[in-house]
Amino acid sequence: MRFDDKYIDYKSKSKRELYENLILFKLLSKPKLVSIGKYILKICLFLKIPISVIIKNTIFKHFCGGENINESIKVIQTLSKNNIKTILDYSVEGQKNESGFQDVFNEILRNIEISKKSSEIPFCVFKLTGIARFELLEKLNNKLVLSDNESKELDSLKLKLNKICALAEKVNTPILIDAEESWIQDAIDDLTEKLMSKFNVKKVIVYNTIQLYRKGRLEYIKKIHRSAKNENFKLGLKLVRGAYIEKERMRAKKNGYNCPIHNNKDNCDVEFNNATQYCIENIKDISVCFGTHNLKSTKIAIELMKQNKIKNNDSRIYFSQLLGMCDTISYSLSKFNYNVAKYVPYGPVKSVLPYLIRRAEENSSIGNQTSEEIGRLKKAIKNY
Ligand SMILES: Cc1cc2nc3c(=O)[nH]c(=O)nc-3n(C[C@H](O)[C@H](O)[C@H](O)COP(=O)(O)OP(=O)(O)OC[C@H]3O[C@@H](n4cnc5c(N)ncnc54)[C@H](O)[C@@H]3O)c2cc1C
């Protein structure tokens, strides 16, 4: 198969929208501007200057579906027209109190219910820190003794997780659990492994996320694969490189421990591609979702599928990219009948800001990809 820009559905946007995207990517291609923008944004928020409208009509419009599921329907339909599915991601982050956690929990359940009625939504997704206190997860991670209140909090979290997975099982929509900072990830892994052993017996309902920018994660995959075989359940895995590299490095330096992240990008790429190979070669036990924008890794995955005589649209293998990023990969994969789904973040503009800031920083740091995107948009405007 060929990956080609010509498969991207630019016609679903107006020429004006394409110009707006072009301006956005030109701004994002300037790292200094992005970091100044970040500070201006913080000052505006602090001074309560109403900038939501400006954000909603610029960066939000490009990277998010809408402020709620209804507003995201247009995006879902456009993707679906192109044989690309949607993973609705309620991207409200940094909840601090029980009512915030409850809101996110309710929204996850609502999302799963909606997926029941829609063949366009193959997975639901959530972050554990959306429904649980970071400090509780950190304490669990460090295997510290919990207070009575914390034990109750943990029980309530387990109940919520079981409710989410039971509903996902009932409506037959698998659920992806995102990976987060390494100092809470062991806790997330433990909770997720228990859910997989309970819900993944007949088919895969629960997917854990593995960050291959961390050292030793392929070994971890092999370890849980052995447990899954011994205990007769299947693994669901989303493979990603990892989104918290700066934070991980800074914390390791500050606290004087060895950074868990690979020493360089090449090692990270090797680990990702080896994990890809391991999952595909063990496809009878492992369902996998490749969450990547890396073309080389995507090509490796499809070549391995071919070598292992796996059909392009085998339901155990999905590819996923974020809305507004790497459309060439998504649209080309869908053209050749691979299963592909976009993460479509949504939520109130203010609550989605941390996600948008990560996207802005990521796009300003991947200079090559951003200038390719600018080139593509210029071509699309010219040929409109
Ligand atoms: C659908 C989807 C779901 C995702 N879910 C999660 C999630 O649950 N948790 C999460 O943490 N991230 C998640 N991500 C983000 C992901 O981890 C990456 O940040 C992002 O996709 C960029 O990596 P890439 O594979 O696309 O490729 P590339 O652009 O080739 O790789 C960039 C990545 O490589 C790694 N890297 C860069 N430089 C170095 C270096 N010097 N040493 C070691 N490693 C390096 C970093 O992880 C960096 O983000 C998700 C991404 C997608 C597309």
The ligand as an ORCA input file, in Angstrom:
! r2SCAN-3c Opt
* xyz 0 1
  C      -4.307      7.409     19.576
  C      -3.264      7.856     20.536
  C      -3.393      7.571     21.883
  C      -2.417      7.983     22.791
  N      -2.532      7.651     24.116
  C      -1.526      7.954     24.974
  C      -1.561      7.516     26.321
  O      -2.502      6.862     26.765
  N      -0.519      7.861     27.128
  C       0.571      8.573     26.660
  O       1.512      8.805     27.433
  N       0.614      9.000     25.390
  C      -0.396      8.721     24.542
  N      -0.328      9.139     23.237
  C       0.741     10.094     22.816
  C       1.973      9.333     22.348
  O       2.539      8.716     23.476
  C       3.048     10.209     21.712
  O       3.338     11.306     22.505
  C       2.756     10.748     20.354
  O       1.863      9.931     19.658
  C       4.047     10.857     19.562
  O       4.658      9.605     19.328
  P       4.543      8.821     17.935
  O       4.559      7.364     18.147
  O       3.402      9.363     17.221
  O       5.848      9.098     17.079
  P       7.105     10.001     17.013
  O       6.685     11.382     16.652
  O       8.060      9.304     16.124
  O       7.749      9.990     18.441
  C       7.743     11.046     19.344
  C       7.801     10.389     20.693
  O       9.028      9.650     20.847
  C       9.473      9.715     22.191
  N      10.780     10.393     22.200
  C      11.107     11.538     21.567
  N      12.404     11.856     21.792
  C      12.895     10.873     22.577
  C      14.175     10.650     23.164
  N      15.192     11.484     22.978
  N      14.333      9.544     23.940
  C      13.304      8.670     24.141
  N      12.086      8.851     23.610
  C      11.872      9.925     22.837
  C       8.417     10.535     22.939
  O       7.516      9.622     23.472
  C       7.778     11.365     21.855
  O       6.451     11.752     22.177
  C      -1.288      8.725     22.322
  C      -1.155      9.005     20.968
  C      -2.116      8.582     20.073
  C      -1.932      8.888     18.628
*
